[in-house]
Amino acid sequence: METKQDLIQYCLTYKDVYEDYPFRDHEWAVIRHRKNKKVFAWIYRRNDEVCINLKCAPEWIEFWRNAFTAVRPGYHLNKKYWNTVVLDGTVPDKDIKRMIGESYDLTK
């Protein structure tokens, strides 16, 4: 995955979700569960980088941060439960997809 649109399109493949733009800044998109309205992916551009914030089980939060320098504490979110993944090409798509799936499950 290389672009913001790649992330959005992949997240929209999950069941009963929708894309939302809750802020005046349309650089920020969120993907929500249709039923409970909870966000499982915050997708945005910051400092010329495409980023996605994803919820993570506390026992895995440090694993991902230690595995990839592009996985950082969640920007503007509770750093105990959220990571930011920067799309810089260093995190394999399979790992990004795994983190997205976990975030989806944790917020369902």
MMTF fields as JSON, N, C-alpha, C and O atoms, coordinates in Angstrom:
{
  "mmtfVersion": "1.0.0",
  "mmtfProducer": "UNKNOWN",
  "numBonds": 431,
  "numAtoms": 432,
  "numGroups": 108,
  "numChains": 1,
  "numModels": 1,
  "chainsPerModel": [1],
  "groupsPerChain": [108],
  "chainIdList": ["A"],
  "bondAtomList": [4, 2, 8, 6, 12, 10, 16, 14, 20, 18, 24, 22, 28, 26, 32, 30, 36, 34, 40, 38, 44, 42, 48, 46, 52, 50, 56, 54, 60, 58, 64, 62, 68, 66, 72, 70, 76, 74, 80, 78, 84, 82, 88, 86, 92, 90, 96, 94, 100, 98, 104, 102, 108, 106, 112, 110, 116, 114, 120, 118, 124, 122, 128, 126, 132, 130, 136, 134, 140, 138, 144, 142, 148, 146, 152, 150, 156, 154, 160, 158, 164, 162, 168, 166, 172, 170, 176, 174, 180, 178, 184, 182, 188, 186, 192, 190, 196, 194, 200, 198, 204, 202, 208, 206, 212, 210, 216, 214, 220, 218, 224, 222, 228, 226, 232, 230, 236, 234, 240, 238, 244, 242, 248, 246, 252, 250, 256, 254, 260, 258, 264, 262, 268, 266, 272, 270, 276, 274, 280, 278, 284, 282, 288, 286, 292, 290, 296, 294, 300, 298, 304, 302, 308, 306, 312, 310, 316, 314, 320, 318, 324, 322, 328, 326, 332, 330, 336, 334, 340, 338, 344, 342, 348, 346, 352, 350, 356, 354, 360, 358, 364, 362, 368, 366, 372, 370, 376, 374, 380, 378, 384, 382, 388, 386, 392, 390, 396, 394, 400, 398, 404, 402, 408, 406, 412, 410, 416, 414, 420, 418, 424, 422, 428, 426],
  "bondOrderList": [1, 1, 1, 1, 1, 1, 1, 1, 1, 1, 1, 1, 1, 1, 1, 1, 1, 1, 1, 1, 1, 1, 1, 1, 1, 1, 1, 1, 1, 1, 1, 1, 1, 1, 1, 1, 1, 1, 1, 1, 1, 1, 1, 1, 1, 1, 1, 1, 1, 1, 1, 1, 1, 1, 1, 1, 1, 1, 1, 1, 1, 1, 1, 1, 1, 1, 1, 1, 1, 1, 1, 1, 1, 1, 1, 1, 1, 1, 1, 1, 1, 1, 1, 1, 1, 1, 1, 1, 1, 1, 1, 1, 1, 1, 1, 1, 1, 1, 1, 1, 1, 1, 1, 1, 1, 1, 1],
  "groupList": [{"groupName": "MET", "atomNameList": ["N", "CA", "C", "O"], "elementList": ["N", "C", "C", "O"], "formalChargeList": [0, 0, 0, 0], "bondAtomList": [1, 0, 2, 1, 3, 2], "bondOrderList": [1, 1, 2], "singleLetterCode": "M", "chemCompType": "L-PEPTIDE LINKING"}, {"groupName": "GLU", "atomNameList": ["N", "CA", "C", "O"], "elementList": ["N", "C", "C", "O"], "formalChargeList": [0, 0, 0, 0], "bondAtomList": [1, 0, 2, 1, 3, 2], "bondOrderList": [1, 1, 2], "singleLetterCode": "E", "chemCompType": "L-PEPTIDE LINKING"}, {"groupName": "THR", "atomNameList": ["N", "CA", "C", "O"], "elementList": ["N", "C", "C", "O"], "formalChargeList": [0, 0, 0, 0], "bondAtomList": [1, 0, 2, 1, 3, 2], "bondOrderList": [1, 1, 2], "singleLetterCode": "T", "chemCompType": "L-PEPTIDE LINKING"}, {"groupName": "LYS", "atomNameList": ["N", "CA", "C", "O"], "elementList": ["N", "C", "C", "O"], "formalChargeList": [0, 0, 0, 0], "bondAtomList": [1, 0, 2, 1, 3, 2], "bondOrderList": [1, 1, 2], "singleLetterCode": "K", "chemCompType": "L-PEPTIDE LINKING"}, {"groupName": "GLN", "atomNameList": ["N", "CA", "C", "O"], "elementList": ["N", "C", "C", "O"], "formalChargeList": [0, 0, 0, 0], "bondAtomList": [1, 0, 2, 1, 3, 2], "bondOrderList": [1, 1, 2], "singleLetterCode": "Q", "chemCompType": "L-PEPTIDE LINKING"}, {"groupName": "ASP", "atomNameList": ["N", "CA", "C", "O"], "elementList": ["N", "C", "C", "O"], "formalChargeList": [0, 0, 0, 0], "bondAtomList": [1, 0, 2, 1, 3, 2], "bondOrderList": [1, 1, 2], "singleLetterCode": "D", "chemCompType": "L-PEPTIDE LINKING"}, {"groupName": "LEU", "atomNameList": ["N", "CA", "C", "O"], "elementList": ["N", "C", "C", "O"], "formalChargeList": [0, 0, 0, 0], "bondAtomList": [1, 0, 2, 1, 3, 2], "bondOrderList": [1, 1, 2], "singleLetterCode": "L", "chemCompType": "L-PEPTIDE LINKING"}, {"groupName": "ILE", "atomNameList": ["N", "CA", "C", "O"], "elementList": ["N", "C", "C", "O"], "formalChargeList": [0, 0, 0, 0], "bondAtomList": [1, 0, 2, 1, 3, 2], "bondOrderList": [1, 1, 2], "singleLetterCode": "I", "chemCompType": "L-PEPTIDE LINKING"}, {"groupName": "TYR", "atomNameList": ["N", "CA", "C", "O"], "elementList": ["N", "C", "C", "O"], "formalChargeList": [0, 0, 0, 0], "bondAtomList": [1, 0, 2, 1, 3, 2], "bondOrderList": [1, 1, 2], "singleLetterCode": "Y", "chemCompType": "L-PEPTIDE LINKING"}, {"groupName": "CYS", "atomNameList": ["N", "CA", "C", "O"], "elementList": ["N", "C", "C", "O"], "formalChargeList": [0, 0, 0, 0], "bondAtomList": [1, 0, 2, 1, 3, 2], "bondOrderList": [1, 1, 2], "singleLetterCode": "C", "chemCompType": "L-PEPTIDE LINKING"}, {"groupName": "VAL", "atomNameList": ["N", "CA", "C", "O"], "elementList": ["N", "C", "C", "O"], "formalChargeList": [0, 0, 0, 0], "bondAtomList": [1, 0, 2, 1, 3, 2], "bondOrderList": [1, 1, 2], "singleLetterCode": "V", "chemCompType": "L-PEPTIDE LINKING"}, {"groupName": "PRO", "atomNameList": ["N", "CA", "C", "O"], "elementList": ["N", "C", "C", "O"], "formalChargeList": [0, 0, 0, 0], "bondAtomList": [1, 0, 2, 1, 3, 2], "bondOrderList": [1, 1, 2], "singleLetterCode": "P", "chemCompType": "L-PEPTIDE LINKING"}, {"groupName": "PHE", "atomNameList": ["N", "CA", "C", "O"], "elementList": ["N", "C", "C", "O"], "formalChargeList": [0, 0, 0, 0], "bondAtomList": [1, 0, 2, 1, 3, 2], "bondOrderList": [1, 1, 2], "singleLetterCode": "F", "chemCompType": "L-PEPTIDE LINKING"}, {"groupName": "ARG", "atomNameList": ["N", "CA", "C", "O"], "elementList": ["N", "C", "C", "O"], "formalChargeList": [0, 0, 0, 0], "bondAtomList": [1, 0, 2, 1, 3, 2], "bondOrderList": [1, 1, 2], "singleLetterCode": "R", "chemCompType": "L-PEPTIDE LINKING"}, {"groupName": "HIS", "atomNameList": ["N", "CA", "C", "O"], "elementList": ["N", "C", "C", "O"], "formalChargeList": [0, 0, 0, 0], "bondAtomList": [1, 0, 2, 1, 3, 2], "bondOrderList": [1, 1, 2], "singleLetterCode": "H", "chemCompType": "L-PEPTIDE LINKING"}, {"groupName": "TRP", "atomNameList": ["N", "CA", "C", "O"], "elementList": ["N", "C", "C", "O"], "formalChargeList": [0, 0, 0, 0], "bondAtomList": [1, 0, 2, 1, 3, 2], "bondOrderList": [1, 1, 2], "singleLetterCode": "W", "chemCompType": "L-PEPTIDE LINKING"}, {"groupName": "ALA", "atomNameList": ["N", "CA", "C", "O"], "elementList": ["N", "C", "C", "O"], "formalChargeList": [0, 0, 0, 0], "bondAtomList": [1, 0, 2, 1, 3, 2], "bondOrderList": [1, 1, 2], "singleLetterCode": "A", "chemCompType": "L-PEPTIDE LINKING"}, {"groupName": "ASN", "atomNameList": ["N", "CA", "C", "O"], "elementList": ["N", "C", "C", "O"], "formalChargeList": [0, 0, 0, 0], "bondAtomList": [1, 0, 2, 1, 3, 2], "bondOrderList": [1, 1, 2], "singleLetterCode": "N", "chemCompType": "L-PEPTIDE LINKING"}, {"groupName": "GLY", "atomNameList": ["N", "CA", "C", "O"], "elementList": ["N", "C", "C", "O"], "formalChargeList": [0, 0, 0, 0], "bondAtomList": [1, 0, 2, 1, 3, 2], "bondOrderList": [1, 1, 2], "singleLetterCode": "G", "chemCompType": "PEPTIDE LINKING"}, {"groupName": "SER", "atomNameList": ["N", "CA", "C", "O"], "elementList": ["N", "C", "C", "O"], "formalChargeList": [0, 0, 0, 0], "bondAtomList": [1, 0, 2, 1, 3, 2], "bondOrderList": [1, 1, 2], "singleLetterCode": "S", "chemCompType": "L-PEPTIDE LINKING"}],
  "groupTypeList": [0, 1, 2, 3, 4, 5, 6, 7, 4, 8, 9, 6, 2, 8, 3, 5, 10, 8, 1, 5, 8, 11, 12, 13, 5, 14, 1, 15, 16, 10, 7, 13, 14, 13, 3, 17, 3, 3, 10, 12, 16, 15, 7, 8, 13, 13, 17, 5, 1, 10, 9, 7, 17, 6, 3, 9, 16, 11, 1, 15, 7, 1, 12, 15, 13, 17, 16, 12, 2, 16, 10, 13, 11, 18, 8, 14, 6, 17, 3, 3, 8, 15, 17, 2, 10, 10, 6, 5, 18, 2, 10, 11, 5, 3, 5, 7, 3, 13, 0, 7, 18, 1, 19, 8, 5, 6, 2, 3],
  "groupIdList": [1, 2, 3, 4, 5, 6, 7, 8, 9, 10, 11, 12, 13, 14, 15, 16, 17, 18, 19, 20, 21, 22, 23, 24, 25, 26, 27, 28, 29, 30, 31, 32, 33, 34, 35, 36, 37, 38, 39, 40, 41, 42, 43, 44, 45, 46, 47, 48, 49, 50, 51, 52, 53, 54, 55, 56, 57, 58, 59, 60, 61, 62, 63, 64, 65, 66, 67, 68, 69, 70, 71, 72, 73, 74, 75, 76, 77, 78, 79, 80, 81, 82, 83, 84, 85, 86, 87, 88, 89, 90, 91, 92, 93, 94, 95, 96, 97, 98, 99, 100, 101, 102, 103, 104, 105, 106, 107, 108],
  "secStructList": [7, 7, 1, 2, 2, 2, 2, 2, 2, 2, 2, 6, 6, 1, 6, 6, 3, 3, 3, 3, 7, 7, 1, 1, 7, 6, 6, 7, 3, 3, 3, 3, 3, 6, 6, 6, 7, 7, 3, 3, 3, 3, 3, 3, 3, 3, 6, 6, 3, 3, 3, 3, 3, 3, 3, 7, 7, 2, 2, 2, 2, 2, 2, 2, 2, 2, 2, 7, 6, 6, 3, 3, 3, 7, 6, 6, 1, 7, 6, 6, 6, 3, 3, 3, 3, 3, 7, 1, 1, 7, 1, 7, 2, 2, 2, 2, 2, 2, 2, 2, 2, 2, 2, 2, 2, 2, 2, 7],
  "xCoordList": [0.839, 0.0, 0.88, 1.845, 0.521, 1.367, 0.638, 1.264, -0.679, -1.4, -2.524, -2.917, -3.013, -4.167, -5.359, -6.093, -5.547, -6.663, -6.525, -7.526, -5.299, -5.069, -5.569, -6.227, -5.25, -5.688, -7.204, -7.817, -7.802, -9.256, -9.932, -10.847, -9.485, -10.109, -9.983, -10.936, -8.824, -8.662, -9.578, -10.257, -9.609, -10.449, -11.921, -12.667, -12.345, -13.744, -14.133, -15.308, -13.157, -13.488, -14.037, -14.594, -13.881, -14.406, -15.924, -16.489, -16.563, -18.022, -18.605, -18.102, -19.671, -20.462, -19.626, -19.699, -18.84, -18.046, -18.344, -18.908, -17.959, -18.119, -17.04, -16.438, -16.814, -15.83, -16.508, -17.646, -15.808, -16.359, -15.27, -14.081, -15.684, -14.778, -15.298, -15.995, -14.964, -15.556, -14.952, -15.477, -13.875, -13.205, -13.302, -13.595, -13.059, -13.056, -11.881, -11.927, -10.841, -9.656, -9.919, -9.917, -10.142, -10.461, -9.247, -9.354, -8.11, -6.956, -7.164, -6.493, -8.098, -8.384, -9.629, -10.716, -9.474, -10.609, -10.614, -9.56, -11.789, -11.885, -12.759, -13.662, -12.486, -13.322, -13.994, -13.336, -15.332, -16.129, -16.939, -17.24, -17.28, -18.247, -19.631, -19.963, -20.413, -21.758, -22.643, -23.438, -22.5, -23.404, -23.145, -24.079, -21.875, -21.577, -20.896, -20.649, -20.593, -19.968, -18.526, -17.941, -17.951, -16.573, -15.594, -15.789, -14.553, -13.501, -12.485, -12.049, -12.111, -11.016, -9.8, -8.731, -9.938, -8.786, -8.903, -9.911, -7.887, -7.758, -6.701, -5.545, -7.081, -6.179, -5.963, -6.925, -4.705, -4.414, -3.016, -2.196, -2.786, -1.466, -0.942, -1.64, 0.303, 0.935, 2.418, 3.093, 2.913, 4.33, 4.727, 5.783, 3.879, 4.118, 4.229, 4.819, 3.661, 3.635, 2.183, 1.358, 1.884, 0.563, 0.643, 1.559, -0.345, -0.347, -1.706, -2.725, -1.698, -2.937, -2.77, -1.783, -3.755, -3.777, -4.666, -5.778, -4.159, -4.863, -4.831, -3.808, -5.954, -6.023, -5.273, -5.261, -4.652, -3.823, -4.003, -4.141, -4.002, -4.055, -2.808, -1.71, -2.961, -1.808, -0.602, 0.539, -0.847, 0.286, 1.051, 2.149, 0.49, 1.148, 1.69, 2.447, 1.322, 1.661, 3.172, 3.635, 3.923, 5.378, 6.019, 7.038, 5.448, 5.974, 6.053, 7.097, 4.934, 4.905, 5.847, 6.516, 5.904, 6.799, 8.261, 9.08, 8.591, 9.973, 10.314, 11.474, 9.315, 9.56, 9.832, 10.614, 9.187, 9.301, 9.41, 8.606, 10.392, 10.516, 9.355, 9.094, 8.662, 7.519, 6.24, 5.202, 6.305, 5.175, 5.519, 6.498, 4.68, 4.948, 3.735, 2.648, 3.931, 2.768, 1.693, 2.009, 0.446, -0.684, -0.736, -0.783, -0.729, -0.799, -2.192, -3.194, -2.241, -3.485, -4.44, -5.627, -3.943, -4.792, -4.083, -2.906, -4.785, -4.227, -3.107, -3.352, -1.89, -0.717, -0.612, 0.224, -1.454, -1.483, -2.207, -1.965, -3.098, -3.932, -3.819, -4.304, -3.2, -3.187, -1.769, -0.921, -1.522, -0.266, -0.539, -1.618, 0.451, 0.448, 1.419, 2.561, 0.962, 1.821, 2.042, 1.084, 3.294, 3.652, 3.924, 4.698, 3.285, 3.49, 4.773, 4.738, 5.884, 7.171, 7.807, 8.941, 7.06, 7.563, 8.31, 8.733, 8.484, 9.267, 8.417, 8.943, 7.114, 6.227, 5.532, 4.81, 5.733, 5.105, 3.578, 2.975, 2.972, 1.511, 0.826, -0.205, 1.386, 0.753, 0.679, -0.282, 1.668, 1.658, 0.697, 0.022, 0.633, -0.333, -1.744, -2.588, -2.002, -3.334, -3.665, -4.808, -2.682, -2.903, -3.283, -4.197, -2.577, -2.875, -4.258, -4.977, -4.631, -5.955, -7.024, -8.014, -6.827, -7.77, -7.922, -9.028, -6.821, -6.88, -7.635, -8.449, -7.38, -8.084, -9.577, -10.393, -9.926, -11.342, -11.978, -13.055, -11.318, -11.856, -11.958, -12.929, -10.982, -10.966, -12.039, -12.45, -12.489, -13.456, -14.867, -15.792, -15.049, -16.341, -17.365, -18.499],
  "yCoordList": [-1.173, 0.0, 1.23, 1.334, 2.16, 3.338, 4.658, 5.668, 4.661, 5.927, 5.893, 4.842, 7.083, 7.209, 6.453, 5.787, 6.558, 5.875, 4.354, 3.649, 3.844, 2.397, 1.932, 0.898, 2.705, 2.353, 2.388, 1.465, 3.461, 3.601, 2.44, 1.821, 2.143, 1.064, -0.272, -1.051, -0.554, -1.819, -1.865, -2.868, -0.81, -0.794, -0.973, -1.584, -0.45, -0.566, -1.978, -2.243, -2.887, -4.281, -5.027, -6.116, -4.444, -5.076, -4.917, -3.98, -5.845, -5.908, -4.764, -4.449, -4.155, -3.149, -1.974, -1.604, -1.398, -0.21, 0.896, 0.645, 2.115, 3.226, 4.277, 4.355, 5.069, 6.143, 7.42, 7.704, 8.193, 9.417, 10.485, 10.172, 11.737, 12.881, 13.8, 14.773, 13.5, 14.227, 15.61, 16.361, 15.945, 17.211, 18.114, 17.653, 19.373, 20.316, 20.059, 20.403, 19.457, 19.113, 17.79, 16.735, 17.84, 16.625, 15.726, 14.702, 16.11, 15.212, 14.048, 13.021, 14.212, 13.18, 12.415, 12.986, 11.122, 10.228, 9.223, 8.846, 8.802, 7.729, 6.638, 6.903, 5.42, 4.287, 3.792, 3.46, 3.752, 3.42, 2.153, 1.762, 1.526, 0.436, 1.054, 2.027, 0.504, 1.021, 0.9, 1.793, -0.204, -0.486, 0.406, 0.994, 0.508, 1.25, 2.598, 3.341, 2.916, 4.18, 4.355, 5.423, 3.318, 3.413, 3.411, 2.716, 4.197, 4.296, 3.182, 2.938, 2.505, 1.528, 1.944, 1.351, 2.959, 3.447, 4.955, 5.447, 5.659, 7.101, 7.239, 6.872, 7.757, 7.817, 9.282, 10.028, 9.69, 11.11, 11.325, 10.41, 12.56, 12.985, 13.992, 14.935, 13.78, 14.683, 14.778, 13.762, 15.993, 16.213, 15.461, 14.831, 15.531, 14.871, 13.348, 12.707, 12.775, 11.322, 10.856, 11.514, 9.725, 9.116, 8.214, 7.405, 8.375, 7.65, 7.005, 7.447, 5.963, 5.344, 5.026, 4.417, 5.448, 5.124, 3.896, 3.837, 2.923, 1.657, 1.24, 1.372, 0.739, 0.241, -1.082, -1.873, -1.295, -2.481, -3.009, -2.228, -4.307, -4.905, -4.474, -4.48, -4.101, -3.602, -4.539, -4.08, -5.846, -6.778, -6.8, -7.354, -6.207, -6.169, -4.785, -4.65, -3.768, -2.397, -2.195, -1.621, -2.671, -2.509, -3.433, -3.077, -4.593, -5.498, -4.775, -4.775, -4.156, -3.479, -2.279, -2.039, -1.535, -0.36, -0.774, -0.071, -1.896, -2.38, -3.056, -3.068, -3.612, -4.322, -3.363, -3.679, -2.189, -1.253, 0.184, 0.608, 0.927, 2.327, 3.171, 4.254, 2.692, 3.417, 3.2, 3.781, 2.378, 2.207, 2.977, 2.688, 3.961, 4.898, 4.977, 4.509, 5.57, 5.786, 6.585, 7.485, 6.263, 6.855, 8.367, 8.939, 9.007, 10.469, 10.929, 10.523, 11.773, 12.357, 11.339, 11.626, 10.159, 9.127, 8.536, 8.816, 7.728, 7.087, 6.132, 5.124, 6.468, 5.723, 4.329, 3.528, 4.038, 2.7, 1.718, 0.512, 2.234, 1.37, 1.63, 0.826, 2.721, 3.092, 3.283, 3.858, 2.796, 3.017, 3.805, 3.717, 4.566, 5.215, 4.451, 4.204, 4.08, 3.426, 4.413, 4.879, 4.732, 5.636, 4.793, 3.837, 5.154, 4.417, 4.905, 5.733, 4.387, 4.768, 3.615, 3.717, 2.515, 1.37, 0.356, -0.679, 0.627, -0.294, -1.337, -2.345, -1.103, -2.079, -2.867, -2.28, -4.178, -4.982, -4.882, -4.758, -4.937, -4.861, -5.905, -5.62, -7.113, -8.166, -7.763, -8.111, -7.044, -6.608, -5.435, -5.359, -4.534, -3.435, -4.01, -3.587, -4.96, -5.583, -6.319, -6.294, -6.963, -7.654, -6.657, -6.91, -5.522, -4.501, -3.884, -3.595, -3.682, -3.163, -4.154, -3.752, -5.427, -6.447, -6.503, -6.663, -6.372, -6.367, -5.15, -5.263, -3.997, -2.779, -2.912, -2.504, -3.486, -3.731, -4.609, -4.293, -5.7, -6.635, -5.998, -6.239, -5.202, -4.595, -3.52, -3.233, -2.932, -1.831, -2.264, -1.454, -3.512, -4.031, -4.083, -4.498],
  "zCoordList": [0.0, 0.0, 0.0, 0.758, -0.872, -1.029, -0.829, -0.508, -1.015, -0.981, 0.055, 0.561, 0.34, 1.229, 0.65, 1.38, -0.658, -1.312, -1.238, -1.105, -1.323, -1.153, 0.212, 0.322, 1.251, 2.601, 2.72, 3.257, 2.212, 2.283, 1.57, 2.113, 0.354, -0.421, 0.293, 0.309, 0.883, 1.594, 2.814, 3.031, 3.606, 4.817, 4.469, 5.235, 3.329, 2.936, 2.503, 2.249, 2.417, 2.091, 3.308, 3.171, 4.489, 5.694, 5.749, 5.185, 6.436, 6.491, 7.331, 8.409, 6.815, 7.544, 8.047, 9.219, 7.155, 7.489, 6.481, 5.416, 6.829, 5.898, 6.123, 7.194, 5.107, 5.104, 5.597, 5.223, 6.438, 6.997, 7.034, 7.102, 6.989, 7.077, 8.182, 7.895, 9.458, 10.578, 10.85, 11.672, 10.178, 10.436, 9.211, 8.108, 9.414, 8.279, 7.34, 6.159, 7.875, 7.086, 6.375, 7.008, 5.085, 4.331, 4.082, 3.407, 4.623, 4.582, 5.544, 5.439, 6.483, 7.48, 7.09, 7.004, 6.853, 6.63, 7.778, 8.291, 8.167, 9.149, 8.567, 7.773, 8.966, 8.579, 9.854, 10.84, 9.803, 10.984, 10.77, 9.643, 11.883, 11.877, 11.717, 12.394, 10.846, 10.602, 11.851, 12.142, 12.578, 13.697, 14.919, 15.465, 15.35, 16.578, 16.339, 17.288, 15.088, 14.673, 15.16, 14.98, 15.774, 16.257, 15.084, 14.087, 15.231, 14.215, 14.434, 15.559, 13.343, 13.465, 12.657, 12.808, 11.796, 11.028, 10.818, 10.31, 11.206, 10.967, 9.877, 10.087, 8.732, 7.583, 7.215, 7.028, 7.112, 6.916, 6.34, 6.258, 5.951, 5.48, 6.493, 6.866, 6.938, 7.908, 7.573, 7.4, 7.484, 7.15, 5.883, 5.83, 4.873, 3.579, 3.678, 2.809, 4.734, 4.876, 4.99, 5.625, 4.371, 4.524, 5.755, 5.895, 6.644, 7.914, 8.154, 7.624, 8.954, 9.413, 10.892, 11.306, 11.683, 13.108, 13.29, 12.766, 14.036, 14.22, 15.683, 16.356, 16.166, 17.537, 17.614, 16.671, 18.762, 18.932, 20.346, 21.288, 20.5, 21.831, 22.602, 22.045, 23.872, 24.639, 24.633, 24.672, 24.586, 24.598, 23.269, 23.205, 22.208, 20.898, 20.548, 19.587, 21.298, 20.93, 20.775, 19.789, 21.751, 21.696, 20.662, 20.069, 20.44, 19.414, 18.072, 17.419, 17.663, 16.358, 16.333, 15.328, 17.414, 17.463, 17.4, 16.807, 17.999, 17.966, 16.638, 16.226, 15.977, 14.72, 13.558, 12.661, 13.574, 12.45, 12.963, 13.793, 12.477, 12.889, 12.366, 12.891, 11.345, 10.792, 11.605, 11.288, 12.638, 13.555, 14.824, 15.512, 15.105, 16.203, 17.138, 16.797, 18.311, 19.179, 18.443, 17.665, 18.684, 17.97, 18.044, 19.133, 16.905, 16.813, 17.233, 16.646, 18.248, 18.771, 19.386, 19.54, 19.738, 20.337, 21.553, 21.782, 22.326, 23.5, 23.072, 22.41, 23.46, 23.007, 23.618, 23.2, 24.603, 25.198, 24.273, 24.336, 23.412, 22.573, 21.068, 20.272, 20.671, 19.254, 18.739, 19.421, 17.537, 16.824, 15.549, 14.961, 15.141, 13.837, 12.955, 13.343, 11.766, 10.785, 9.652, 9.034, 9.378, 8.292, 7.053, 7.098, 5.958, 4.703, 4.035, 3.125, 4.494, 3.905, 3.137, 2.67, 3.012, 2.268, 3.113, 2.596, 4.403, 5.232, 5.956, 6.428, 6.046, 6.689, 5.583, 4.777, 5.524, 4.464, 4.503, 5.569, 3.319, 3.22, 4.095, 4.704, 4.163, 4.96, 6.43, 7.115, 6.918, 8.315, 8.52, 9.547, 7.561, 7.641, 7.637, 8.427, 6.763, 6.696, 7.988, 8.444, 8.569, 9.844, 10.938, 11.722, 10.988, 11.99, 11.756, 12.713, 10.495, 10.184, 10.661, 11.272, 10.387, 10.82, 12.329, 12.845, 13.026, 14.493, 14.994, 15.91, 14.412, 14.816, 14.567, 15.393, 13.42, 13.095, 14.174, 14.678, 14.523, 15.518, 16.907, 17.625, 17.286, 18.624, 18.794, 19.918, 17.708, 17.803, 17.433, 17.494, 17.056, 16.593, 17.679, 17.439]
}
